[in-house]
Amino acid sequence: MKIFSIFLSCIFAGVLSLNAQDDNSNNGSAEVDAIVPSDLFIDMLNAAKDQPRDPMGTQRLIQVKDSSITPIMTASTAFKYTSNPDKIKTPTRDDGSTLDLSLNLSVGLGEYGIGDDVLAVPSFSFMQMRTFTDPGQDYGDDMKAYDVDVQVIGISLPLILPDDFTLTFGHSYVAPSTFRGENQLISYSNTPSVAFAKNIALSSGDVISMSAGLSYTFSQGDSLQDQITDPTYFNFLQAVMEQSGVSASSEYPANLQSGLGHTINLSYMSPVGEKLTLIPSFTYNNMMFSEGSFQNRSDRTYNLGLVASYAIYEWLNATAMTNYTWKNSTDNVSEFRDFIGGMSLGVTHAF
């Protein structure tokens, strides 16, 4: 059951990262969003493997622990190939690559029985990730603008219900920023969410998980004046835009990315031997923007993925991953197709 609660926290992180995908893609950092879900999932999967199996299955309530704090730290690096580095409808580059360095802290805040049938397992997480786009400089310095730091802070409250159902309430803060030259916050968002999931354990030891989630993103981004530090240059651009009948404030609203999102996820976790785990998955996300120039736009994103995780040691894990993403949008401009594949190496320490 502890594996299930950790997995649900991962589902919550996946919902948030899909919402963050639209934030990043409109600020020159689209490459990051395809990586956050996989890395968070791998970190939590490693943590789950370190937990003892519960011989009582769904009788988990008789083993409720105290409220002790259980922190787990994971450091990982990943190198990935992408067929569409710009995340646009008609790619201008044949392919590309990224290098990610990430540090993740996941803190279990104890287990609390509610009545006779419900178990609450709250947790807190913090992740800091830096992405280097085109590390081999196949395109010279053209892709440096896509280099980005991403900070994710989240808290979740999974309520484990009878019959392996789980209701998870969560909230996350996501903030991408630049690190080339002067550090500058690109945007930040706060996303409360709720997800309902069902875990089905098969006699073979495999696990099918299905979930549906709903979230709302409150996003704050840079205005045009925030993005341009030179007041003379800003005044010039503002005058040019106003002469064209366009307002600088209306075209660059601070709440550009706010909107309602809902997500459906289906995954199949299959242990192969004692050290290898295969996880095919499918995720659907619909983001409906409610503010700014994106108002009334709807983006539907589909993702087919496969993760193969191998535990070299208890503290060292190697992972191969691949996914195909396609995005449809009502504006017919933000659509794209992308294939990503790569390898990662992670070190985990439980305190």
Sine and cosine of phi, psi and omega as CSV:
sin_phi,cos_phi,sin_psi,cos_psi,sin_omega,cos_omega
0.00,0.00,-0.56,0.83,0.05,-1.00
-0.90,0.44,-0.61,0.80,0.07,-1.00
-0.86,0.52,-0.64,0.77,-0.03,-1.00
-0.92,0.40,-0.66,0.75,0.00,-1.00
-0.91,0.41,-0.62,0.78,0.05,-1.00
-0.91,0.41,-0.63,0.77,0.01,-1.00
-0.90,0.44,-0.60,0.80,0.02,-1.00
-0.93,0.37,-0.57,0.82,0.10,-1.00
-0.88,0.48,-0.58,0.81,0.04,-1.00
-0.91,0.41,-0.65,0.76,0.04,-1.00
-0.86,0.51,-0.67,0.74,0.03,-1.00
-0.87,0.50,-0.69,0.72,0.01,-1.00
-0.90,0.44,-0.58,0.81,0.03,-1.00
-0.90,0.43,-0.65,0.76,0.04,-1.00
-0.86,0.50,-0.69,0.72,-0.04,-1.00
-0.93,0.38,-0.63,0.78,-0.03,-1.00
-0.93,0.35,-0.53,0.85,0.07,-1.00
-0.92,0.38,-0.60,0.80,0.09,-1.00
-0.92,0.40,-0.60,0.80,0.01,-1.00
-0.93,0.36,-0.30,0.95,-0.02,-1.00
-0.85,0.52,-0.68,0.74,0.00,-1.00
-0.94,0.34,-0.55,0.84,0.07,-1.00
-0.87,0.50,-0.75,0.66,-0.12,-0.99
-0.95,0.31,-0.63,0.78,-0.10,-1.00
-0.91,0.41,-0.40,0.92,0.00,-1.00
-1.00,-0.09,0.12,0.99,0.04,-1.00
-0.79,-0.62,0.42,0.91,0.06,-1.00
0.96,0.28,0.40,0.92,-0.02,-1.00
-0.70,-0.72,0.63,0.78,-0.08,-1.00
-0.91,0.41,-0.39,0.92,-0.06,-1.00
-0.92,0.39,-0.44,0.90,-0.10,-1.00
-0.94,0.35,-0.65,0.76,-0.16,-0.99
-0.90,0.45,-0.45,0.89,0.01,-1.00
-0.97,0.22,-0.13,0.99,-0.09,-1.00
-0.96,-0.27,-0.55,0.84,-0.06,-1.00
-0.82,0.57,-0.75,0.66,-0.03,-1.00
-0.85,0.52,-0.72,0.70,-0.05,-1.00
-0.89,0.45,-0.72,0.69,-0.05,-1.00
-0.91,0.42,-0.68,0.74,0.03,-1.00
-0.89,0.45,-0.65,0.76,-0.01,-1.00
-0.90,0.45,-0.68,0.73,-0.01,-1.00
-0.90,0.43,-0.68,0.73,0.01,-1.00
-0.86,0.51,-0.71,0.70,-0.04,-1.00
-0.95,0.31,-0.54,0.84,0.07,-1.00
-0.90,0.44,-0.66,0.75,0.05,-1.00
-0.87,0.49,-0.68,0.73,0.01,-1.00
-0.89,0.46,-0.64,0.77,-0.01,-1.00
-0.90,0.43,-0.61,0.79,-0.02,-1.00
-0.91,0.42,-0.46,0.89,-0.03,-1.00
-0.98,0.18,-0.18,0.98,-0.02,-1.00
-1.00,0.08,0.60,-0.80,0.04,-1.00
-0.92,0.39,0.60,-0.80,0.02,-1.00
-0.95,0.32,0.58,-0.81,-0.06,-1.00
-1.00,-0.07,0.96,-0.29,-0.05,-1.00
-0.92,0.40,-0.27,0.96,-0.05,-1.00
-1.00,-0.01,-0.01,1.00,0.06,-1.00
0.86,0.51,-0.84,-0.54,-0.06,-1.00
-0.97,0.26,-0.01,1.00,0.06,-1.00
-1.00,0.10,0.54,0.84,-0.15,-0.99
-0.89,0.45,-0.43,0.90,-0.10,-1.00
-0.89,0.45,-0.44,0.90,0.00,-1.00
-0.95,0.31,-0.19,0.98,-0.01,-1.00
-0.91,-0.42,0.45,0.89,-0.02,-1.00
-0.85,0.52,0.79,-0.61,0.01,-1.00
-1.00,0.06,0.12,-0.99,0.08,-1.00
-0.98,0.21,-0.13,-0.99,-0.11,-0.99
-1.00,0.00,0.51,0.86,0.00,-1.00
-0.91,0.42,0.54,-0.84,0.00,-1.00
-1.00,0.01,0.73,-0.68,-0.04,-1.00
-0.81,-0.58,1.00,0.00,0.00,-1.00
-0.99,0.14,0.59,-0.81,0.07,-1.00
-0.74,-0.67,0.81,-0.58,-0.01,-1.00
-0.94,-0.33,0.72,-0.69,0.02,-1.00
-0.74,-0.67,0.76,-0.65,0.12,-0.99
-0.89,-0.45,0.71,-0.71,-0.06,-1.00
-0.57,-0.82,0.38,-0.93,0.12,-0.99
-0.73,-0.69,0.60,-0.80,-0.05,-1.00
-0.63,-0.77,0.65,-0.76,0.10,-1.00
-0.88,-0.48,0.79,-0.62,-0.12,-0.99
-0.71,-0.71,0.54,-0.84,0.11,-0.99
-0.98,-0.18,0.61,-0.79,0.08,-1.00
-0.72,-0.70,0.66,-0.75,-0.01,-1.00
-1.00,0.10,-0.21,0.98,-0.04,-1.00
-0.62,-0.79,0.98,0.22,-0.10,-1.00
-0.90,0.45,-0.44,0.90,-0.02,-1.00
-1.00,0.05,-0.18,0.98,-0.02,-1.00
0.80,0.60,0.81,0.59,0.01,-1.00
-0.78,-0.62,0.22,-0.97,-0.11,-0.99
-0.91,0.41,-0.69,0.73,0.03,-1.00
-0.89,-0.46,0.99,-0.14,-0.10,-1.00
-0.87,0.49,0.67,-0.74,0.07,-1.00
-0.99,-0.10,-0.21,0.98,0.04,-1.00
-0.85,-0.53,0.61,-0.79,-0.07,-1.00
-0.90,0.43,-0.69,0.72,-0.02,-1.00
-0.26,-0.96,-0.04,-1.00,0.00,-1.00
-0.22,-0.98,-0.08,-1.00,-0.01,-1.00
-0.52,-0.85,0.34,-0.94,0.05,-1.00
-0.65,-0.76,0.46,-0.89,0.11,-0.99
-0.83,-0.56,0.82,-0.57,-0.04,-1.00
-0.90,-0.43,0.67,-0.75,0.14,-0.99
-0.85,-0.53,0.82,-0.58,-0.08,-1.00
-0.66,-0.76,0.50,-0.87,0.06,-1.00
-0.76,-0.65,0.81,-0.59,-0.09,-1.00
-0.78,-0.63,0.76,-0.65,0.09,-1.00
-0.89,-0.45,0.86,-0.51,0.05,-1.00
-0.89,-0.46,0.81,-0.59,-0.09,-1.00
-0.85,-0.53,0.93,-0.38,0.13,-0.99
-0.97,0.23,0.74,-0.68,-0.09,-1.00
-0.97,-0.25,0.39,0.92,0.06,-1.00
0.98,-0.21,0.04,-1.00,0.02,-1.00
-0.80,-0.60,0.74,-0.67,-0.11,-0.99
-0.74,-0.67,0.85,-0.53,0.05,-1.00
-0.98,0.22,0.70,-0.71,0.06,-1.00
-0.87,-0.49,0.97,-0.26,-0.10,-1.00
0.93,0.36,-0.49,-0.87,-0.04,-1.00
-0.99,-0.14,-0.22,0.97,-0.19,-0.98
-0.82,-0.58,-0.07,1.00,-0.11,-0.99
-0.84,-0.53,0.67,-0.74,0.02,-1.00
-0.82,-0.58,0.82,-0.57,0.05,-1.00
-0.98,-0.17,0.74,-0.67,-0.04,-1.00
-0.76,-0.65,0.97,0.24,-0.04,-1.00
-0.94,0.34,0.46,-0.89,0.02,-1.00
-0.48,-0.88,0.35,-0.93,0.03,-1.00
-0.79,-0.61,0.59,-0.81,0.02,-1.00
-0.64,-0.76,0.52,-0.85,0.07,-1.00
-0.66,-0.75,0.75,-0.66,0.04,-1.00
-0.72,-0.70,0.70,-0.71,0.12,-0.99
-0.84,-0.55,0.84,-0.55,-0.04,-1.00
-0.74,-0.67,0.65,-0.76,0.08,-1.00
-0.87,-0.49,0.77,-0.64,-0.02,-1.00
-0.91,-0.41,0.80,-0.60,0.12,-0.99
-0.97,-0.25,0.91,-0.42,-0.01,-1.00
-1.00,0.02,0.71,-0.70,-0.03,-1.00
0.82,0.58,0.86,0.51,-0.03,-1.00
-0.89,0.45,-0.43,0.90,0.04,-1.00
-0.99,0.15,-0.04,1.00,0.01,-1.00
0.81,0.59,0.70,0.71,0.09,-1.00
-0.90,0.44,-0.44,0.90,0.01,-1.00
-0.92,-0.40,0.46,0.89,0.00,-1.00
0.92,0.40,-0.75,-0.66,0.01,-1.00
-0.99,-0.15,0.16,0.99,-0.10,-1.00
-0.88,0.47,-0.54,0.84,-0.12,-0.99
-1.00,-0.08,0.04,1.00,-0.02,-1.00
-0.89,0.45,-0.45,0.89,0.02,-1.00
-0.90,0.44,-0.33,0.94,0.00,-1.00
-1.00,0.03,-0.14,0.99,0.04,-1.00
-0.91,0.42,0.72,-0.69,-0.16,-0.99
-0.44,-0.90,0.50,-0.86,0.22,-0.97
-0.98,-0.18,0.60,-0.80,0.07,-1.00
-0.76,-0.65,0.78,-0.63,0.06,-1.00
-0.91,-0.42,0.78,-0.63,0.00,-1.00
-0.79,-0.61,0.84,-0.55,0.07,-1.00
-0.86,-0.52,0.79,-0.61,-0.07,-1.00
-0.64,-0.77,0.46,-0.89,0.14,-0.99
-0.71,-0.71,0.67,-0.74,-0.02,-1.00
-0.68,-0.73,0.48,-0.88,0.02,-1.00
-0.76,-0.64,1.00,0.03,0.08,-1.00
-0.98,0.21,0.75,-0.66,0.11,-0.99
-0.95,-0.31,0.95,-0.33,-0.04,-1.00
-1.00,0.10,0.89,-0.46,-0.11,-0.99
-0.98,-0.21,0.17,-0.98,0.06,-1.00
-0.86,0.50,0.39,-0.92,0.04,-1.00
0.89,0.45,0.50,0.87,0.08,-1.00
0.88,0.47,0.52,0.85,0.19,-0.98
-1.00,-0.07,0.52,-0.85,0.02,-1.00
-0.67,-0.74,0.72,-0.69,0.10,-0.99
-0.92,-0.40,0.86,-0.52,-0.09,-1.00
-0.87,-0.49,0.82,-0.57,0.13,-0.99
-0.97,-0.24,0.65,-0.76,-0.04,-1.00
-0.46,-0.89,0.18,-0.98,0.07,-1.00
-0.48,-0.88,0.65,-0.76,0.04,-1.00
-0.64,-0.76,0.47,-0.88,0.06,-1.00
-0.88,-0.47,0.81,-0.58,-0.02,-1.00
-0.82,-0.57,0.77,-0.64,-0.07,-1.00
-0.63,-0.77,0.98,-0.18,0.14,-0.99
-0.99,0.15,0.56,-0.83,0.01,-1.00
-0.51,-0.86,0.33,-0.94,0.04,-1.00
-1.00,0.04,0.46,-0.89,0.11,-0.99
-0.79,-0.62,-0.03,1.00,0.10,-0.99
-0.99,0.12,0.81,-0.58,-0.03,-1.00
0.94,0.33,-0.73,-0.68,0.01,-1.00
-0.98,0.20,0.80,-0.61,0.03,-1.00
-0.89,0.46,0.76,-0.65,-0.04,-1.00
-0.60,-0.80,0.78,-0.63,0.05,-1.00
-0.95,0.31,0.84,-0.54,-0.01,-1.00
-0.97,0.22,-0.74,0.67,0.01,-1.00
-0.24,-0.97,0.15,-0.99,0.16,-0.99
-0.51,-0.86,0.45,-0.89,-0.04,-1.00
-0.61,-0.79,0.51,-0.86,0.12,-0.99
-0.87,-0.49,0.77,-0.64,-0.11,-0.99
-0.73,-0.69,0.98,-0.20,0.20,-0.98
-0.97,0.23,0.53,-0.85,-0.05,-1.00
-0.48,-0.87,0.31,-0.95,0.11,-0.99
-0.64,-0.77,0.66,-0.75,-0.01,-1.00
-0.67,-0.74,0.60,-0.80,0.03,-1.00
-0.86,-0.52,0.77,-0.63,-0.13,-0.99
-0.68,-0.74,0.40,-0.92,0.06,-1.00
-0.75,-0.66,0.76,-0.65,0.00,-1.00
-0.94,-0.34,0.79,-0.61,-0.01,-1.00
-0.87,-0.49,0.93,-0.36,0.03,-1.00
-1.00,0.00,0.82,-0.57,0.00,-1.00
-1.00,-0.02,0.34,-0.94,-0.01,-1.00
-0.90,0.44,-0.40,0.92,0.00,-1.00
-0.97,0.26,-0.19,0.98,-0.08,-1.00
0.99,-0.16,-0.17,0.99,0.05,-1.00
-0.97,0.25,0.35,-0.94,-0.04,-1.00
-0.74,-0.67,0.80,-0.60,0.11,-0.99
-0.98,-0.20,0.74,-0.67,0.02,-1.00
-0.80,-0.60,0.74,-0.67,0.04,-1.00
-0.80,-0.60,0.67,-0.74,-0.01,-1.00
-0.53,-0.85,0.42,-0.91,0.11,-0.99
-0.69,-0.73,0.72,-0.70,-0.08,-1.00
-0.73,-0.69,0.42,-0.91,0.03,-1.00
-0.73,-0.68,0.67,-0.74,-0.03,-1.00
-0.51,-0.86,0.32,-0.95,0.12,-0.99
-0.72,-0.69,0.79,-0.62,-0.05,-1.00
-0.98,-0.21,0.82,-0.57,0.13,-0.99
-0.98,-0.22,0.94,-0.34,-0.14,-0.99
-0.91,-0.41,0.62,-0.78,0.07,-1.00
-0.79,-0.61,0.85,-0.53,-0.02,-1.00
-0.81,-0.58,0.08,-1.00,-0.01,-1.00
-0.95,0.30,0.68,-0.73,0.21,-0.98
-0.98,0.21,0.15,-0.99,0.02,-1.00
-0.86,0.50,-0.62,0.79,0.01,-1.00
-0.93,0.38,-0.55,0.83,0.06,-1.00
-0.93,0.38,-0.57,0.82,-0.06,-1.00
-0.97,0.25,-0.45,0.89,-0.05,-1.00
-0.94,-0.34,0.94,-0.34,-0.08,-1.00
-0.98,0.18,-0.33,0.94,0.00,-1.00
-1.00,0.09,0.94,-0.34,-0.06,-1.00
-0.89,0.45,-0.55,0.84,0.02,-1.00
-0.90,0.44,-0.70,0.71,0.00,-1.00
-0.92,0.40,-0.61,0.79,0.02,-1.00
-0.90,0.43,-0.72,0.70,0.00,-1.00
-0.87,0.49,-0.59,0.81,0.03,-1.00
-0.90,0.43,-0.76,0.66,0.00,-1.00
-0.89,0.45,-0.64,0.77,0.00,-1.00
-0.89,0.46,-0.66,0.76,0.02,-1.00
-0.91,0.42,-0.67,0.74,0.00,-1.00
-0.89,0.45,-0.69,0.73,-0.01,-1.00
-0.91,0.41,-0.66,0.75,-0.01,-1.00
-0.92,0.39,-0.56,0.83,0.06,-1.00
-0.91,0.42,-0.44,0.90,0.02,-1.00
-1.00,0.01,0.06,1.00,0.01,-1.00
0.99,0.13,0.34,0.94,-0.03,-1.00
-0.87,-0.49,0.71,-0.71,0.04,-1.00
-1.00,-0.04,0.76,-0.66,0.01,-1.00
-0.89,0.46,-0.59,0.81,-0.03,-1.00
-0.95,0.32,-0.56,0.83,-0.02,-1.00
-0.98,0.21,-0.49,0.87,-0.02,-1.00
-0.99,0.13,-0.34,0.94,0.00,-1.00
-0.79,-0.62,0.90,0.44,-0.02,-1.00
-0.94,0.34,0.51,-0.86,-0.03,-1.00
-0.95,0.31,-0.44,0.90,-0.04,-1.00
-0.98,-0.22,0.64,0.77,-0.13,-0.99
-0.84,0.54,-0.59,0.81,-0.18,-0.98
-0.98,-0.17,0.11,0.99,-0.05,-1.00
-0.92,0.38,0.60,-0.80,0.02,-1.00
0.14,-0.99,0.11,-0.99,-0.02,-1.00
-0.99,-0.14,0.71,-0.71,0.01,-1.00
-0.76,-0.64,0.55,-0.84,0.15,-0.99
-0.70,-0.71,0.56,-0.83,-0.15,-0.99
-0.72,-0.69,0.63,-0.77,0.13,-0.99
-0.83,-0.55,0.76,-0.65,-0.04,-1.00
-0.76,-0.65,0.67,-0.75,0.08,-1.00
-0.72,-0.69,0.80,-0.60,0.00,-1.00
-0.65,-0.76,0.36,-0.93,-0.03,-1.00
-0.71,-0.70,0.92,-0.40,-0.03,-1.00
-0.98,-0.21,0.87,-0.49,-0.09,-1.00
-0.80,-0.61,0.95,-0.31,0.09,-1.00
-0.94,0.34,0.72,-0.70,0.06,-1.00
-0.87,-0.49,0.99,-0.16,-0.12,-0.99
0.97,0.24,-0.32,-0.95,-0.07,-1.00
-1.00,0.01,-0.32,0.95,-0.15,-0.99
-0.88,-0.47,-0.35,0.94,-0.09,-1.00
-0.97,-0.25,0.71,-0.71,0.05,-1.00
-0.76,-0.65,0.76,-0.65,0.05,-1.00
-0.96,-0.30,0.70,-0.72,-0.05,-1.00
-0.68,-0.74,1.00,-0.01,0.19,-0.98
-0.98,0.20,0.50,-0.87,-0.05,-1.00
-0.44,-0.90,0.35,-0.94,0.12,-0.99
-0.68,-0.73,0.72,-0.69,0.00,-1.00
-0.74,-0.68,0.71,-0.71,0.10,-0.99
-0.87,-0.50,0.74,-0.67,0.03,-1.00
-0.71,-0.70,0.69,-0.72,0.08,-1.00
-0.84,-0.54,0.87,-0.49,0.02,-1.00
-0.94,-0.33,0.85,-0.53,-0.03,-1.00
-0.91,-0.41,0.96,-0.29,-0.10,-0.99
-0.97,0.25,0.62,-0.78,-0.08,-1.00
-0.87,-0.50,-0.08,1.00,-0.08,-1.00
-0.69,-0.72,0.31,-0.95,0.16,-0.99
0.93,0.36,-0.32,-0.95,-0.04,-1.00
-0.95,0.32,-0.22,0.97,0.07,-1.00
-1.00,0.02,0.01,1.00,-0.07,-1.00
-0.80,0.60,0.70,-0.71,-0.02,-1.00
0.96,0.28,0.06,1.00,0.08,-1.00
-1.00,0.08,0.58,-0.81,0.03,-1.00
-0.80,-0.60,0.81,-0.59,0.03,-1.00
-0.93,-0.38,0.82,-0.57,0.04,-1.00
-0.93,-0.37,0.87,-0.50,-0.07,-1.00
-0.90,-0.44,0.75,-0.66,0.02,-1.00
-0.87,-0.49,0.64,-0.77,-0.02,-1.00
-0.65,-0.76,0.83,-0.55,0.14,-0.99
-0.96,-0.30,0.83,-0.55,-0.09,-1.00
-0.71,-0.70,0.35,-0.94,0.09,-1.00
-0.59,-0.81,0.80,-0.60,0.03,-1.00
-0.85,-0.52,0.73,-0.68,0.11,-0.99
-0.87,-0.50,0.92,-0.39,-0.08,-1.00
-0.92,-0.38,0.78,-0.63,-0.04,-1.00
-0.84,-0.55,0.84,-0.54,0.01,-1.00
-1.00,0.07,0.99,-0.16,0.03,-1.00
-0.92,0.40,-0.78,0.63,0.16,-0.99
-0.75,-0.66,0.04,-1.00,0.05,-1.00
-0.89,0.46,-0.48,0.88,-0.07,-1.00
-0.97,-0.26,-0.08,1.00,-0.05,-1.00
-0.79,-0.61,0.78,-0.63,-0.07,-1.00
-0.73,-0.69,0.70,-0.71,0.08,-1.00
-0.93,-0.38,0.64,-0.77,-0.09,-1.00
-0.68,-0.74,0.70,-0.71,0.18,-0.98
-0.93,-0.36,0.68,-0.74,-0.06,-1.00
-0.62,-0.78,0.49,-0.87,0.09,-1.00
-0.48,-0.88,0.57,-0.82,0.10,-1.00
-0.43,-0.90,0.45,-0.89,0.06,-1.00
-0.87,-0.49,0.81,-0.58,-0.06,-1.00
-0.86,-0.50,0.71,-0.71,0.16,-0.99
-0.72,-0.69,0.63,-0.77,-0.08,-1.00
-0.81,-0.59,0.80,-0.60,0.09,-1.00
-0.93,-0.36,0.61,-0.79,-0.05,-1.00
-0.65,-0.76,0.50,-0.87,0.01,-1.00
-0.93,0.36,-0.29,0.96,0.02,-1.00
-1.00,-0.01,-0.10,1.00,0.05,-1.00
0.87,0.50,0.16,0.99,-0.01,-1.00
-0.95,-0.32,-0.62,0.79,-0.09,-1.00
-0.99,0.11,0.08,1.00,-0.03,-1.00
-0.95,0.31,0.51,-0.86,0.09,-1.00
-0.31,-0.95,0.26,-0.97,0.12,-0.99
-0.81,-0.59,0.60,-0.80,-0.04,-1.00
-0.44,-0.90,0.69,-0.72,0.12,-0.99
-0.92,-0.39,0.77,-0.64,-0.01,-1.00
-0.80,-0.59,0.67,-0.74,0.09,-1.00
-0.56,-0.83,0.55,-0.84,-0.02,-1.00
-0.07,-1.00,-0.08,-1.00,-0.02,-1.00
-0.75,-0.66,0.52,-0.86,0.08,-1.00
-0.63,-0.78,0.38,-0.93,0.02,-1.00
-0.73,-0.68,0.79,-0.62,-0.08,-1.00
-0.76,-0.65,0.61,-0.79,0.06,-1.00
-0.91,-0.42,0.79,-0.62,-0.07,-1.00
-0.85,-0.53,0.68,-0.74,0.06,-1.00
-0.70,-0.71,0.82,-0.57,0.05,-1.00
-0.98,-0.18,0.80,-0.61,-0.04,-1.00
-0.99,0.12,0.00,0.00,0.00,0.00
